[in-house]
Amino acid sequence: MLELAFRKAKPYLLMVALQWGTAGMYLISEVTLKQGMSRFTLIVYRNAIAALTIAPFAFFLERKIRPKMTISIFMKILVLAVLEPILDQNLTYLGMKLTSASFASAIMNAVPAVTFAIAILLRLEHVKIREVRSQAKVIGTLVTFSGALVMTVYKGPIIDLFWTPKSSHFLHDDHVSNEKHWLTGTICLLVGCSAWSCFFIVQSITVTKYPAELSLALWICLMGTILSAAVTLVAEHNHPGVWSLGWDSRLLAPLYSGIIGSGITYYVQGLVMKTRGPVFVTAFNPLCMIIVAVLSSFILAEKLHLGSIIGAIIIAVGLYAVVWGKSKDHRHLGPMTLPDEGAGELPVTGNNNNIVDKPAASAMQVVN
């Protein structure tokens, strides 16, 4: 009886634990970036450790099913590596540094709606406006964009929470500078969000030609490491010291990103998706946003603004509308239909892995 209860609760427990792990990623990344670590080197180390984490599983578990690499597939992998580590991760880290971890985690909930909009433009997603499920996806997308717009143009007064300390020894922000660059940081996050969405769409196309998700993730991480290393050599050529690590957050951030954000996150998402589907996984995304907001205000003394709270709530409402519409898509296609077999329909992404690891996302995590 107890075993049966645990089995039923297991997907919920795993997803809650995963959201805590993802929240830790946002906080650790913000700390190390605002303490001076170069986002370029963080991305290099993150993808290198992610590749090392995934490599043994890809080698042993997919050695019999791994298809032959072709020039066409390799070019798609290059595109994925450019979209993810080069564009998304760089812009997201920069946007987080200029804003806050809680703000970044809230904005990233807009990814499913952005992916849906891009998929419509590329005719990968079809809308039947007379059907309720399509109406929910369209309305949810518009609501999500409205929430992102609110967060962009309206900051509002600071909301003082009773547990928020007056200052934190973790961060030494120049709040005047932070205020000045808030709009720039928001734009960086939104562009990074769009790059992440494009990544999932290209990934959904690539995985049909290279149906070995672990191996594909490994290739993306490897190419991401190489390309981001080249970018770092150019961007930080006058600062050779940026490659150094220490026994602090400069070491913890890439290790956490590679091991927790890539290895464990990938495994847990895949495990839960096989039994409950991608929509179930996506439904937990706003939990990460809440955890980050509470922990960042408590540990890092981040200030929560009214505009961020209102925008985050609007985005969450829009997210669930899109998720609900996608869940009806999967039911319409049949309970045994895999997400990537949905005749022109893109599945909903598994996690807001923006700071975690999108390269480690499987085909089932795509739309977003």
Contacts in CASP RR format, 6 or more apart in sequence:
PFRMAT RR
TARGET T0000
AUTHOR 0000-0000-0000
METHOD contacts of the structure
MODEL  1
MLELAFRKAKPYLLMVALQWGTAGMYLISEVTLKQGMSRFTLIVYRNAIA
ALTIAPFAFFLERKIRPKMTISIFMKILVLAVLEPILDQNLTYLGMKLTS
ASFASAIMNAVPAVTFAIAILLRLEHVKIREVRSQAKVIGTLVTFSGALV
MTVYKGPIIDLFWTPKSSHFLHDDHVSNEKHWLTGTICLLVGCSAWSCFF
IVQSITVTKYPAELSLALWICLMGTILSAAVTLVAEHNHPGVWSLGWDSR
LLAPLYSGIIGSGITYYVQGLVMKTRGPVFVTAFNPLCMIIVAVLSSFIL
AEKLHLGSIIGAIIIAVGLYAVVWGKSKDHRHLGPMTLPDEGAGELPVTG
NNNNIVDKPAASAMQVVN
11 272 0 8 1.000
11 275 0 8 1.000
11 276 0 8 1.000
11 280 0 8 1.000
14 268 0 8 1.000
14 271 0 8 1.000
14 272 0 8 1.000
15 268 0 8 1.000
15 272 0 8 1.000
15 280 0 8 1.000
15 281 0 8 1.000
15 284 0 8 1.000
16 284 0 8 1.000
16 287 0 8 1.000
17 268 0 8 1.000
18 265 0 8 1.000
18 268 0 8 1.000
18 269 0 8 1.000
18 284 0 8 1.000
18 351 0 8 1.000
19 284 0 8 1.000
19 285 0 8 1.000
19 287 0 8 1.000
19 288 0 8 1.000
19 291 0 8 1.000
20 291 0 8 1.000
21 260 0 8 1.000
21 261 0 8 1.000
21 265 0 8 1.000
22 261 0 8 1.000
22 265 0 8 1.000
22 288 0 8 1.000
22 351 0 8 1.000
22 352 0 8 1.000
22 353 0 8 1.000
22 355 0 8 1.000
22 356 0 8 1.000
23 105 0 8 1.000
23 288 0 8 1.000
23 291 0 8 1.000
23 292 0 8 1.000
23 295 0 8 1.000
24 256 0 8 1.000
24 292 0 8 1.000
24 295 0 8 1.000
25 256 0 8 1.000
25 257 0 8 1.000
25 260 0 8 1.000
25 261 0 8 1.000
25 355 0 8 1.000
25 356 0 8 1.000
26 96 0 8 1.000
26 101 0 8 1.000
26 102 0 8 1.000
26 104 0 8 1.000
26 105 0 8 1.000
26 288 0 8 1.000
26 292 0 8 1.000
26 296 0 8 1.000
26 355 0 8 1.000
27 101 0 8 1.000
27 292 0 8 1.000
27 295 0 8 1.000
27 296 0 8 1.000
27 299 0 8 1.000
27 300 0 8 1.000
28 249 0 8 1.000
28 252 0 8 1.000
28 253 0 8 1.000
28 256 0 8 1.000
29 42 0 8 1.000
29 93 0 8 1.000
29 96 0 8 1.000
29 101 0 8 1.000
29 253 0 8 1.000
29 257 0 8 1.000
29 355 0 8 1.000
30 96 0 8 1.000
30 97 0 8 1.000
30 100 0 8 1.000
30 101 0 8 1.000
30 104 0 8 1.000
30 171 0 8 1.000
30 296 0 8 1.000
30 300 0 8 1.000
31 170 0 8 1.000
31 171 0 8 1.000
31 249 0 8 1.000
31 253 0 8 1.000
31 300 0 8 1.000
32 42 0 8 1.000
32 249 0 8 1.000
32 250 0 8 1.000
32 252 0 8 1.000
32 253 0 8 1.000
33 39 0 8 1.000
33 42 0 8 1.000
33 93 0 8 1.000
33 96 0 8 1.000
33 97 0 8 1.000
34 97 0 8 1.000
34 171 0 8 1.000
34 172 0 8 1.000
34 173 0 8 1.000
35 171 0 8 1.000
35 248 0 8 1.000
35 249 0 8 1.000
35 250 0 8 1.000
37 242 0 8 1.000
37 249 0 8 1.000
37 250 0 8 1.000
37 253 0 8 1.000
38 232 0 8 1.000
38 236 0 8 1.000
38 239 0 8 1.000
38 242 0 8 1.000
39 89 0 8 1.000
39 90 0 8 1.000
39 93 0 8 1.000
39 94 0 8 1.000
39 97 0 8 1.000
40 90 0 8 1.000
40 228 0 8 1.000
40 231 0 8 1.000
40 232 0 8 1.000
40 235 0 8 1.000
40 236 0 8 1.000
40 242 0 8 1.000
41 232 0 8 1.000
41 236 0 8 1.000
41 242 0 8 1.000
41 243 0 8 1.000
42 93 0 8 1.000
42 253 0 8 1.000
42 254 0 8 1.000
42 257 0 8 1.000
43 85 0 8 1.000
43 89 0 8 1.000
43 90 0 8 1.000
43 93 0 8 1.000
43 228 0 8 1.000
43 232 0 8 1.000
44 225 0 8 1.000
44 228 0 8 1.000
44 229 0 8 1.000
44 232 0 8 1.000
45 245 0 8 1.000
45 254 0 8 1.000
45 257 0 8 1.000
46 89 0 8 1.000
46 253 0 8 1.000
46 254 0 8 1.000
46 257 0 8 1.000
46 258 0 8 1.000
46 357 0 8 1.000
47 85 0 8 1.000
47 221 0 8 1.000
47 222 0 8 1.000
47 224 0 8 1.000
47 225 0 8 1.000
47 228 0 8 1.000
47 359 0 8 1.000
48 221 0 8 1.000
48 225 0 8 1.000
48 254 0 8 1.000
49 254 0 8 1.000
49 255 0 8 1.000
49 257 0 8 1.000
49 258 0 8 1.000
49 259 0 8 1.000
49 262 0 8 1.000
50 221 0 8 1.000
50 257 0 8 1.000
50 258 0 8 1.000
50 261 0 8 1.000
50 262 0 8 1.000
50 263 0 8 1.000
50 357 0 8 1.000
50 359 0 8 1.000
50 360 0 8 1.000
51 218 0 8 1.000
51 221 0 8 1.000
51 222 0 8 1.000
51 225 0 8 1.000
53 258 0 8 1.000
53 259 0 8 1.000
53 262 0 8 1.000
53 263 0 8 1.000
54 214 0 8 1.000
54 217 0 8 1.000
54 218 0 8 1.000
54 221 0 8 1.000
54 262 0 8 1.000
54 263 0 8 1.000
54 266 0 8 1.000
54 360 0 8 1.000
55 218 0 8 1.000
57 214 0 8 1.000
58 66 0 8 1.000
58 212 0 8 1.000
58 214 0 8 1.000
58 215 0 8 1.000
58 217 0 8 1.000
58 218 0 8 1.000
61 214 0 8 1.000
62 212 0 8 1.000
62 214 0 8 1.000
62 215 0 8 1.000
65 211 0 8 1.000
65 212 0 8 1.000
66 212 0 8 1.000
66 215 0 8 1.000
67 73 0 8 1.000
67 209 0 8 1.000
67 210 0 8 1.000
67 211 0 8 1.000
67 212 0 8 1.000
69 210 0 8 1.000
70 209 0 8 1.000
72 209 0 8 1.000
73 206 0 8 1.000
73 209 0 8 1.000
73 210 0 8 1.000
76 202 0 8 1.000
76 205 0 8 1.000
76 206 0 8 1.000
76 209 0 8 1.000
77 206 0 8 1.000
77 216 0 8 1.000
77 219 0 8 1.000
77 220 0 8 1.000
77 223 0 8 1.000
78 223 0 8 1.000
78 227 0 8 1.000
79 202 0 8 1.000
80 199 0 8 1.000
80 202 0 8 1.000
80 203 0 8 1.000
80 206 0 8 1.000
80 220 0 8 1.000
80 223 0 8 1.000
80 359 0 8 1.000
81 220 0 8 1.000
81 223 0 8 1.000
81 224 0 8 1.000
81 227 0 8 1.000
81 359 0 8 1.000
82 227 0 8 1.000
83 195 0 8 1.000
83 196 0 8 1.000
83 198 0 8 1.000
83 199 0 8 1.000
83 202 0 8 1.000
84 195 0 8 1.000
84 196 0 8 1.000
84 199 0 8 1.000
84 220 0 8 1.000
84 224 0 8 1.000
84 358 0 8 1.000
84 359 0 8 1.000
85 224 0 8 1.000
85 225 0 8 1.000
85 227 0 8 1.000
85 228 0 8 1.000
85 359 0 8 1.000
86 224 0 8 1.000
86 227 0 8 1.000
86 228 0 8 1.000
86 231 0 8 1.000
87 191 0 8 1.000
87 192 0 8 1.000
87 195 0 8 1.000
88 192 0 8 1.000
88 193 0 8 1.000
88 195 0 8 1.000
88 196 0 8 1.000
88 199 0 8 1.000
88 354 0 8 1.000
88 358 0 8 1.000
89 228 0 8 1.000
90 231 0 8 1.000
91 188 0 8 1.000
91 189 0 8 1.000
91 191 0 8 1.000
91 192 0 8 1.000
91 195 0 8 1.000
92 104 0 8 1.000
92 108 0 8 1.000
92 188 0 8 1.000
92 189 0 8 1.000
92 192 0 8 1.000
92 193 0 8 1.000
92 196 0 8 1.000
92 354 0 8 1.000
92 355 0 8 1.000
93 355 0 8 1.000
94 185 0 8 1.000
94 188 0 8 1.000
95 104 0 8 1.000
95 184 0 8 1.000
95 185 0 8 1.000
95 186 0 8 1.000
95 188 0 8 1.000
95 189 0 8 1.000
96 103 0 8 1.000
96 104 0 8 1.000
96 189 0 8 1.000
96 355 0 8 1.000
98 178 0 8 1.000
98 181 0 8 1.000
98 182 0 8 1.000
98 184 0 8 1.000
98 185 0 8 1.000
98 188 0 8 1.000
99 178 0 8 1.000
99 182 0 8 1.000
99 185 0 8 1.000
99 186 0 8 1.000
99 189 0 8 1.000
100 296 0 8 1.000
100 302 0 8 1.000
101 292 0 8 1.000
101 296 0 8 1.000
101 300 0 8 1.000
101 302 0 8 1.000
102 289 0 8 1.000
102 292 0 8 1.000
102 293 0 8 1.000
102 296 0 8 1.000
102 297 0 8 1.000
102 302 0 8 1.000
102 304 0 8 1.000
102 308 0 8 1.000
103 151 0 8 1.000
103 186 0 8 1.000
103 189 0 8 1.000
103 308 0 8 1.000
104 189 0 8 1.000
104 354 0 8 1.000
104 355 0 8 1.000
105 288 0 8 1.000
105 289 0 8 1.000
105 292 0 8 1.000
105 293 0 8 1.000
105 352 0 8 1.000
105 354 0 8 1.000
106 151 0 8 1.000
106 289 0 8 1.000
106 293 0 8 1.000
106 308 0 8 1.000
106 311 0 8 1.000
106 312 0 8 1.000
106 315 0 8 1.000
107 148 0 8 1.000
107 151 0 8 1.000
107 186 0 8 1.000
107 189 0 8 1.000
107 190 0 8 1.000
107 193 0 8 1.000
107 315 0 8 1.000
108 189 0 8 1.000
108 193 0 8 1.000
108 196 0 8 1.000
108 352 0 8 1.000
108 354 0 8 1.000
109 144 0 8 1.000
109 285 0 8 1.000
109 286 0 8 1.000
109 289 0 8 1.000
109 312 0 8 1.000
109 315 0 8 1.000
109 316 0 8 1.000
109 319 0 8 1.000
109 352 0 8 1.000
110 144 0 8 1.000
110 145 0 8 1.000
110 147 0 8 1.000
110 148 0 8 1.000
110 190 0 8 1.000
110 193 0 8 1.000
110 315 0 8 1.000
110 319 0 8 1.000
111 193 0 8 1.000
111 196 0 8 1.000
111 197 0 8 1.000
111 200 0 8 1.000
111 349 0 8 1.000
111 352 0 8 1.000
111 354 0 8 1.000
111 368 0 8 1.000
112 144 0 8 1.000
112 282 0 8 1.000
112 319 0 8 1.000
112 322 0 8 1.000
112 323 0 8 1.000
112 326 0 8 1.000
112 348 0 8 1.000
112 349 0 8 1.000
112 367 0 8 1.000
112 368 0 8 1.000
113 140 0 8 1.000
113 141 0 8 1.000
113 144 0 8 1.000
113 145 0 8 1.000
113 318 0 8 1.000
113 319 0 8 1.000
113 322 0 8 1.000
114 144 0 8 1.000
114 193 0 8 1.000
114 194 0 8 1.000
114 196 0 8 1.000
114 197 0 8 1.000
114 368 0 8 1.000
115 197 0 8 1.000
115 200 0 8 1.000
115 201 0 8 1.000
115 346 0 8 1.000
115 349 0 8 1.000
115 367 0 8 1.000
115 368 0 8 1.000
116 125 0 8 1.000
116 137 0 8 1.000
116 141 0 8 1.000
116 322 0 8 1.000
116 346 0 8 1.000
116 367 0 8 1.000
117 141 0 8 1.000
117 145 0 8 1.000
118 194 0 8 1.000
118 197 0 8 1.000
118 198 0 8 1.000
118 201 0 8 1.000
119 125 0 8 1.000
119 201 0 8 1.000
119 346 0 8 1.000
119 367 0 8 1.000
120 127 0 8 1.000
122 201 0 8 1.000
124 201 0 8 1.000
124 204 0 8 1.000
124 344 0 8 1.000
124 346 0 8 1.000
125 344 0 8 1.000
125 345 0 8 1.000
125 346 0 8 1.000
125 367 0 8 1.000
126 344 0 8 1.000
126 345 0 8 1.000
127 134 0 8 1.000
127 137 0 8 1.000
127 138 0 8 1.000
128 134 0 8 1.000
129 135 0 8 1.000
129 138 0 8 1.000
132 328 0 8 1.000
133 324 0 8 1.000
133 325 0 8 1.000
133 328 0 8 1.000
133 329 0 8 1.000
133 332 0 8 1.000
134 325 0 8 1.000
136 321 0 8 1.000
136 322 0 8 1.000
136 324 0 8 1.000
136 325 0 8 1.000
136 328 0 8 1.000
137 321 0 8 1.000
137 322 0 8 1.000
137 325 0 8 1.000
137 326 0 8 1.000
139 318 0 8 1.000
139 321 0 8 1.000
140 317 0 8 1.000
140 318 0 8 1.000
140 319 0 8 1.000
140 321 0 8 1.000
140 322 0 8 1.000
141 318 0 8 1.000
141 322 0 8 1.000
143 314 0 8 1.000
143 315 0 8 1.000
143 317 0 8 1.000
143 318 0 8 1.000
143 321 0 8 1.000
144 314 0 8 1.000
144 315 0 8 1.000
144 318 0 8 1.000
144 319 0 8 1.000
144 322 0 8 1.000
146 314 0 8 1.000
147 310 0 8 1.000
147 311 0 8 1.000
147 312 0 8 1.000
147 314 0 8 1.000
147 315 0 8 1.000
148 190 0 8 1.000
148 311 0 8 1.000
148 315 0 8 1.000
150 307 0 8 1.000
150 310 0 8 1.000
150 311 0 8 1.000
150 314 0 8 1.000
151 186 0 8 1.000
151 307 0 8 1.000
151 308 0 8 1.000
151 311 0 8 1.000
151 312 0 8 1.000
151 315 0 8 1.000
152 183 0 8 1.000
152 186 0 8 1.000
152 187 0 8 1.000
152 190 0 8 1.000
154 307 0 8 1.000
154 310 0 8 1.000
155 182 0 8 1.000
155 305 0 8 1.000
155 306 0 8 1.000
155 307 0 8 1.000
155 308 0 8 1.000
156 305 0 8 1.000
156 306 0 8 1.000
156 307 0 8 1.000
157 305 0 8 1.000
157 306 0 8 1.000
158 303 0 8 1.000
158 304 0 8 1.000
158 305 0 8 1.000
158 306 0 8 1.000
159 303 0 8 1.000
159 304 0 8 1.000
159 305 0 8 1.000
159 306 0 8 1.000
159 309 0 8 1.000
161 297 0 8 1.000
161 304 0 8 1.000
163 297 0 8 1.000
163 298 0 8 1.000
164 297 0 8 1.000
164 298 0 8 1.000
164 301 0 8 1.000
164 302 0 8 1.000
164 303 0 8 1.000
164 304 0 8 1.000
165 298 0 8 1.000
165 301 0 8 1.000
166 301 0 8 1.000
167 301 0 8 1.000
168 299 0 8 1.000
168 300 0 8 1.000
168 301 0 8 1.000
170 299 0 8 1.000
170 300 0 8 1.000
170 301 0 8 1.000
171 300 0 8 1.000
171 301 0 8 1.000
193 354 0 8 1.000
196 354 0 8 1.000
196 358 0 8 1.000
196 368 0 8 1.000
197 368 0 8 1.000
199 358 0 8 1.000
200 346 0 8 1.000
200 349 0 8 1.000
200 358 0 8 1.000
200 361 0 8 1.000
200 365 0 8 1.000
200 366 0 8 1.000
200 367 0 8 1.000
200 368 0 8 1.000
201 346 0 8 1.000
201 366 0 8 1.000
201 367 0 8 1.000
203 216 0 8 1.000
203 361 0 8 1.000
203 363 0 8 1.000
203 366 0 8 1.000
204 340 0 8 1.000
204 346 0 8 1.000
204 347 0 8 1.000
204 363 0 8 1.000
204 366 0 8 1.000
204 367 0 8 1.000
206 216 0 8 1.000
207 213 0 8 1.000
207 216 0 8 1.000
207 340 0 8 1.000
207 362 0 8 1.000
207 363 0 8 1.000
207 366 0 8 1.000
208 340 0 8 1.000
210 216 0 8 1.000
211 363 0 8 1.000
213 362 0 8 1.000
213 363 0 8 1.000
214 266 0 8 1.000
217 262 0 8 1.000
217 266 0 8 1.000
217 359 0 8 1.000
217 360 0 8 1.000
217 361 0 8 1.000
217 362 0 8 1.000
220 359 0 8 1.000
221 262 0 8 1.000
221 357 0 8 1.000
221 359 0 8 1.000
221 360 0 8 1.000
224 359 0 8 1.000
232 242 0 8 1.000
236 242 0 8 1.000
244 250 0 8 1.000
245 251 0 8 1.000
245 254 0 8 1.000
257 355 0 8 1.000
257 356 0 8 1.000
257 357 0 8 1.000
258 357 0 8 1.000
260 356 0 8 1.000
261 353 0 8 1.000
261 356 0 8 1.000
261 357 0 8 1.000
261 360 0 8 1.000
262 356 0 8 1.000
262 357 0 8 1.000
262 359 0 8 1.000
262 360 0 8 1.000
263 357 0 8 1.000
263 360 0 8 1.000
265 351 0 8 1.000
265 353 0 8 1.000
265 356 0 8 1.000
265 357 0 8 1.000
265 360 0 8 1.000
266 357 0 8 1.000
266 360 0 8 1.000
266 361 0 8 1.000
266 362 0 8 1.000
269 281 0 8 1.000
269 350 0 8 1.000
269 351 0 8 1.000
269 361 0 8 1.000
269 362 0 8 1.000
269 365 0 8 1.000
270 362 0 8 1.000
270 364 0 8 1.000
272 280 0 8 1.000
272 281 0 8 1.000
273 280 0 8 1.000
273 281 0 8 1.000
273 350 0 8 1.000
273 362 0 8 1.000
273 364 0 8 1.000
273 365 0 8 1.000
277 330 0 8 1.000
277 339 0 8 1.000
277 364 0 8 1.000
278 339 0 8 1.000
278 347 0 8 1.000
278 348 0 8 1.000
278 349 0 8 1.000
278 350 0 8 1.000
278 364 0 8 1.000
278 365 0 8 1.000
279 323 0 8 1.000
279 326 0 8 1.000
279 327 0 8 1.000
279 330 0 8 1.000
279 348 0 8 1.000
281 350 0 8 1.000
281 351 0 8 1.000
281 365 0 8 1.000
282 319 0 8 1.000
282 323 0 8 1.000
282 326 0 8 1.000
282 348 0 8 1.000
282 349 0 8 1.000
282 350 0 8 1.000
282 351 0 8 1.000
283 320 0 8 1.000
283 323 0 8 1.000
285 319 0 8 1.000
285 350 0 8 1.000
285 351 0 8 1.000
285 352 0 8 1.000
286 316 0 8 1.000
286 319 0 8 1.000
288 352 0 8 1.000
289 312 0 8 1.000
289 316 0 8 1.000
289 352 0 8 1.000
293 304 0 8 1.000
293 312 0 8 1.000
296 302 0 8 1.000
297 303 0 8 1.000
297 304 0 8 1.000
322 348 0 8 1.000
323 348 0 8 1.000
326 347 0 8 1.000
326 348 0 8 1.000
326 367 0 8 1.000
329 342 0 8 1.000
329 345 0 8 1.000
330 337 0 8 1.000
330 339 0 8 1.000
330 347 0 8 1.000
333 341 0 8 1.000
333 342 0 8 1.000
333 343 0 8 1.000
333 345 0 8 1.000
338 364 0 8 1.000
339 347 0 8 1.000
339 348 0 8 1.000
339 363 0 8 1.000
339 364 0 8 1.000
339 366 0 8 1.000
340 347 0 8 1.000
340 363 0 8 1.000
340 364 0 8 1.000
340 366 0 8 1.000
346 366 0 8 1.000
346 367 0 8 1.000
346 368 0 8 1.000
347 363 0 8 1.000
347 364 0 8 1.000
347 365 0 8 1.000
347 366 0 8 1.000
347 367 0 8 1.000
348 367 0 8 1.000
348 368 0 8 1.000
349 361 0 8 1.000
349 365 0 8 1.000
349 366 0 8 1.000
349 367 0 8 1.000
349 368 0 8 1.000
350 361 0 8 1.000
350 364 0 8 1.000
350 365 0 8 1.000
350 368 0 8 1.000
351 361 0 8 1.000
351 365 0 8 1.000
353 360 0 8 1.000
353 361 0 8 1.000
353 365 0 8 1.000
END
